[in-house]
Amino acid sequence: EIHKGINGLEKVILRDIRGSSVEIYLYGAQVTSWKNEHGEELLFLSSKSNFKPPKPIRGGIPICFPQFSNLGSLEAHGFARNRFWVVDPSPPPFPTHSSNKKYVDLLLKPSEEDTKIWPHSFEFRLRVTLGPAGDLMLTSRIRNTNTDGKPFTFTFAYHTYFSVSDISEVRVEGLETLDYLDNLQNRQRFTEQGDAITFESEVDKIYLSTPTKIAILDHEKKRTFVIRKDGLPDAVVWNPWDKKAKSMADFGDDEYKHMLCVEAAAVEKPITLKPGEEWRGRQELSTVPSSYCSGQ
Ligand code: BG6
């Protein structure tokens, strides 16, 4: 069912009978809300977000495709996040269909204008699934539909903005001792030292070849987010902190305290698809009470 959201933009709402819910705007196929069974919002959405195409929505889960960041000739993070997607009215069923899973499929195909900036034909199918335990799964299937025999190459990220109570009290586990590229230092390569990651200033790092499970521990909320990913070897960690926050028109000056982006991504090694080939990239989000999740 399609609803009218902010500024009349259309959105789909998935609800579980236990009370959890997800909202997805067709603009950008962007998840903007994920609530648990108590109605608590788990994603960050900026109060200053535009909801005015062609600007992307600030918060939730933007899809970065076919280019992550400004690592190529396209606009930052590619164009998927500021295109209107369509809902597939008859999506293929799950291989093992279970009726207690709510899901919606959104599709993106390039317009003629798009092929002028990225000369390829593709079909992008994003499936958003709300599991019975309130977990949120995003599965992207991208198929090369070029008829000229040419392969194409892309980078990708689920640019997930998590809502946290106080960034100074947050720890990320699963990335310690890994190599990363530091976007704040000309993408030079470094190795993370020691313990879980904590935050006290701006961070913009691309962790390489990470484990498939990453945890964000929110001490104050006594909540741990668990990210599981498949087909997405890298993980971007971003918080703009105070100075950068002030320079962003669609982001409140103090909002950096209440958000953290941890993004399942394929950046270091771009994905290449030949005509007819399909790539699949998956991110699964769940929460557990903190006391159950110390360490891996
Ligand atoms: C992160 C990038 O993923 O997204 C940062 O690593 C960037 O460099 C941030 O600043 C936000 O990007 P944008 O285009 O949504 O402002």
Residues whose N, C-alpha, C, O or C-beta is under 5 A from the ligand:
A	BS01	BG6	A76 N183 D204 V236 W238
